[in-house]
Amino acid sequence: MLPDFLPHYSVGPFFGFATNSIMAILCLATLTLYHHYRPLRSLFLFYLFSTFLFLGWVIYGLQKSPESILLGYRIDLAALALLPASWTWFDSALSNKSLGGLSRSVTGIGFVLAALALWGNGDWFLGLPLVPHEIEASILRPQSKLLRSLIHFFCLVICLFYFILTLIRMKRFKSQQPAYLVPFGIGMLFWLLGGVHDAIRSAGISVPVKGQVLWFTSLWLSVFLSIAVALHFRSLNQAIREARDVFEHFVPPAYLRRIAAQGLKSIRLGEADQQKVTILCCDIRGFTSLSERINPSELIALINHLFERITRVVDWRHGIIDKFLGDAILCIFEGTDSAQRAVNCGVDILTVVKSINRDENRPSDQAIRIGIGLHTGPVILGTIGSPKRMDSTVLGLTVNLAKRLEEVTRPLNVDMLISDQVAGQLPNGHGHRLRKLGEVFLKGSSTPISIIEVYDQDPAEVRYLKDQIEPILSEGIGLYKSGHLNAALLKLQEAQRLYPQDLPLQLLIHSIHQSLKEGQAVKGMALLDLRLK
């Protein structure tokens, strides 16, 4: 229901005022959530100027007094003069560009014309006495020999310019044109047609469509600009999702949850978080010699195939690949069951390697062999580098020890080593074949660490022999730790008679021989020193 006092000339503008007021309020409310989104700010200003445009039109259409008619007309023309500025801001925001020379010029001209509309006096600008409207003699309006026509011409020219510019952009982009261009162009066309229609009628020229229609076409412009913003926002969201997906190929999601909790823009150099994890290091043995026997394209294809399958295994065990370091991989396992999942993953990786060697019938000199080391402890997840070039990384003694364990798999001729800390977190009945190799010194560590071999993936006959000597080996290591070198040597020699090819056993016996020869007091010391291996 419309108010009874509202004359017919103000009915359309009243709808325009009500609609744009509601849209401005909704847009402002949305801006509180997305205050950095530039097109939404420009759209709000467009709604605001349109609201004042129709407010002035309604006041002027009420025809209450000469002063109210002049005030309403001033508000109407001032808001109309500012509309082109909102279009330039809107276009720049959609294109993600700063305001150029044209935009600043249009804005400057718009503010000058708006100031003249609000404060200019005299029959050349806006002044009394009132004169009859060309369309309807019963409607009075202020005199304006220049300003009214100048503002109308300015708005029509800028609207025509952006309509033509949109057509050019659509032709340039062709099939890959941004989706928001179409509604923006249609909206500008609607407003242009409405503005031309009302300008012609105001000049006293007869047209087929009676009545002022600018208020109606302005509503359509509002609708199509809103559609343009919605499409633009959707395209940005899609681009952000794609960028995040690509980003997560290079930065583990676990890092992002900690160093970018407020979004990717919140990442800062030096952001860090400490937690307890299990680190798995995996490296291809003899990669240099392997690269000499295989041509580069085959080598790259082989490595990528291997890493692809390892990645699937790590994902299956809910681990995170932190880095590919040439022919090596660094993985992180989080959670209270991280040790169990990491060991399971290491066994799975060894299964993958055996499968690749078997399925591709690789010659023995081209077979892939890997070493795996695992350690559990605190690490620091963070960003390092410089403000212009940052990288995510994991740091700490835990990482270093996992890498050292992987490195000593080669001199010990075993596939997988874990620390005593990892073994201590495995649940009862874990099902893995483990054998302790005693405490050893590793490169970069001043204190010895107890190492344990996981031999689930050894050939059946090797697993049988290791099962046989495991209790004997454990007893011998225990005797060594208590300082009974001769008794320890006898136990290890007993184990060697069962499995003479076992390289760790040979190294342990050699170490005890050296200790006996040099007469060292070895109680509590490491059985092996692998710092120079």
Secondary structure, 3 states (H helix, E strand, C coil): CCCCCCCHHHHHHHHHHHHHHHHHHHHHHHHCCCCCCHHHHHHHHHHHHHHHHHHHHHHHHHCCCHHHHHHHHHHHHHHHHHHHHHHHHHHHHHCCCCCCHHHHHHHHHHHHHHHHHHHCCCCCCCEEEEEECCCCCCCEEEECCCHHHHHHHHHHHHHHHHHHHHHHHHHHHHHHCCCCHHHHHHHHHHHHHHHHHHHHHHCCCCCCCCCCCHHHHHHHHHHHHHHHHHHHHHHHHHHHHHHHHHHHHHCCHHHHHHHCCCCHHHCCCCCEEEEEEEEEEEEECCHHHHHHHCCHHHHHHHHHHHHHHHHHHHHHCCCEEEEEECCEEEEEECCCCHHHHHHHHHHHHHHHHHHHHHHCCCCHHHCCCEEEEEEEEEEEEEEEEECCEEEEEEECHHHHHHHHHHHCHHHHCCCEEEEHHHHHCCCCCCCCCEEEEEEEECCCCCCCEEEEEECCCCCHHHHHHHHHHHHHHHHHHHHHHCCCHHHHHHHHHHHHHHCCCCHHHHHHHHHHHHHHHHCCCCCCCCCEECCCC
